[in-house]
Amino acid sequence: MNSGKTNPGRSLRGIIGLHLHKVRGRLLMGGLCMAGFTLTELIAPWPLKIIFDHILLDRQIPTGLRWLTPLLEQGRSTAIIAISASIMVIAIFRGLFAYSQSFITARIGLEMVYRLRVELFAHLQQLSLSFHARARTGELLSRVVSDTAALKDIFAESALNFAAHSMTVIGMMIIMLTIDWQMALIVLATLPVLCWSLFTVYRRIKASAREQREREGAIAARIYDVLSSLQIVRAFSRERIEQERFEREGASTLAEGIRTARMEAAATRAVEMISAGGLCAVVLFGSLRVVRGQLLPGEVLIFTAYLTSLYKPLRTLARISSQYSKALASAERIATILRLEPEDADNPHGLEVTHLDGEIVFENVSFSYDPPVGAPLALENISFHIRPGERIALVGASGAGKSTIANLMLGFYRSQAGRILIDGREIGQYQRQSLRRQIGVVLQESLLVGASIRENIAYGKLDATQSEIEEAARDAAAHDFITETLNGYETIVGERGSSLSGGQRQRICLARALIKRPSLLILDEPTSAIDAESTLLIQKSLDRHQKGKTMIVISHQFTGIEKFDRILVLRAGRIVEVGSHHELLEKGGYYHDLFLSEEKGG
C-alpha cells in the first residue's frame, strides 16, 4: 500500500460543496437576511437628513421622497415624532436581520465542522497502518480538532458577511455619486490606498498563518508524545529536558503568532488612519459647499454617516481576510490528509464469511513495510501450509517476522509478492470485515479503549450478554481480579488501559478475542505478562473451547510449546525450520539453540 497516493474520492471541496448544497434553503434565508441588513444599513442616516433639511430648514422635498408629503403636511411636531421613531424601527429591523443571519450562518458553520470531523475521522481510520506508523498522533488530533474549527465561519458566515459588506459599500457609493459626484470622488480617492494596504498585508498573513498552523500541530504532537510516555519520562528523570523542548517549540509558535497579530493590527490601524483622513476631507469640503449653498447640511450628514459606515465594512473585510488566511492554511492541512489514498477498499462482491475451517496457505510470500525497491524485507519468500484444526506456534527472535505473518493474515497489509489463501481462497476474495469477524486476535500490545471492563470485553461481540462476558473473562482467567475491583465489570479503565497491570490488560484482551468463539484464533504473546498459574488456566480453557479449531500462537516463551502440532521457526524473515518440539530439538539446529538459550535464561 502506498499511502502517498492521492485519493480521488472525497475531497475537502467536495465535502464542503455537498454540505452547502444540503443546507441551500438556509443559505437562501441567510442571503435574504443579508439583503435586509444591507438595506437597513443604507437607509439608516436618511431620517436625520429628512429632519434637518426638510423639516427644520423647510427645504423642498426631493422627488424620490415625495411619498412623505402627507406626513409633512400634518405639522412639524408630528413629522419629527414619526421620523424619529423610524430611527428605532430601522435599528430593530437591522438587529433582527443581523441576528437571523448570524444564527443561520453560525449553525451552518457548526454543522460543517461536525461533518468535516466525521469525514476526516472516518478517512483517518481507513488510511493504511503504514501511514499511521509514520504519522504523529498529536498532529493528527490537531487537524481533526483545531483545523476543522478554523473553517467554521469562513465558508458560511464570513462568506455572507463578505457579500453583505460588499453590497453595502457598493450601495453607499452609488447613493453618494447620485447626491454629489465631487464629494463621492473624495471618498473614492481613499479606496485604492486602502485596498493596496489590505491585500499586501493579507498575503503576508496567509503565509504566516500557514506556518503557525504547522507549528501548532507540532506542539500538539509533542504534548501527546510526552503524556503518552510519561512513565518513561519520569523513570529517566527527563522532565526538564521535555520541558525545554516544549518551551523551544512553543517559543517559535509564539513568535509566529505575534508576527501574525502584528500584521492583523497593522491592517486594522491602516483602515482607521485612512478612514480618518477621508472623514476629515469630507467634513472640510462638505461644510465649504454648504456655506456656498451647493449642498444641504443633511446631505453632508449622509456623507459623513456613510463614510463612517463605509470604513466599518472595509475593516470587517480586512478581518475576514485575516480569518480567510488562517482558514486557508487549515484547509490545506485537512486537504493533504483527505488526498491520501485509503486502505484498499473492501471487496463489495467478495465472499461473506460465516465460518472458517482454518486452512491457511502462504505461497512464496514476500513483504516489506517500506515498499520501494531495495527496502529491507520483513518476510522473504515464505511458504507454509496450516491444516484445519492444527495448533501452530511461530517462534524466533524479535524482528524475525512472526507478527508480520499475523498482520498479513488479518489483511492489515498486502504482500508485495506471493499468495495468501484461507480455506482455499485468496484472502482478497473475501469481504475483509466478515473475515476478521471470524478471527479472534490478541495483538502483541495489549490495547484497551477508555471505557468499562465490560465494554472492552464486549468489543469483540457488541451484542454479548452479561453471562457471555463473564464466561469469556473466566476463560481468560480474568473474572476473579475483575470482581475484586471497585465497580467490577463497570470499572472504567484508563486511557489505553493504563490503570491496569500488564497481565490484567492481557487477560482482558484475551477475553475480548474469546467472546466471539472464533473459527481461527491468532495469539501474539498471549501470556507474556501472566503468572504461571493463570497461564495454566488459560491453556486449559483454550484446549476446551478451541478444540478442533485452528490456533496460531506467536511466542518467545517455550512453556507448553511441546503441545503444539507443529512449530514454524523464523529467522530474519525466513522460515528456517518446521516440525514438532521434539523433532526440532533432535535436529540440534536454530530452534535447539533458542530453546537452550531460554532454559539458561530461565
Secondary structure, DSSP 8 states (H G I E B T S, - for coil): --TTSB-SSS-HHHHHHHHHHHTHHHHHHHHHHHHHHHHHHHHTTHHHHIIIIIIIS-----GGGGGGHHHHTT-HHHHHHHHHHHHHHHHHHHHHHHHHHHHHHHHHHHHHHHHHHHHHHHHHHHS-HHHHHHS-HHHHHHIIIIIHHHTTTTTTHHHHHHHHHHHHHHHHHHHHHHH-HHHHHHHHHHHHHHHHHHHHHHHHHHHHHHHHHHHHHHHHHHHHHHHHTHHHHHHTT-HHHHHHHHHHHHHHHHHHHHHHHHHHHHHHHHHHHHHHHHHHHHHHHHHHHHHTTSS-HHHHHHHHHHHHHHHHHHHHHHHHHHHHHHHHHHHHHHHHHHTB--S----TTSB--S-----EEEEEEEE-SS-STT---SEEEEEEEE-TT-EEEEEESTTSSHHHHHHHHTTSS--SEEEEEETTEEGGGB-HHHHHHTEEEE-SS----SSBHHHHHHTT-TT--HHHHHHHHHHTT-HHHHHTSTTGGG-B--GGGTTS-HHHHHHHHHHHHHTT--SEEEEESTTTTS-HHHHHHHHHHHHHHSTTSEEEEE-S--TTGGGSSEEEEEETTEEEEEE-HHHHHHHTSHHHHHHHHHHHH-
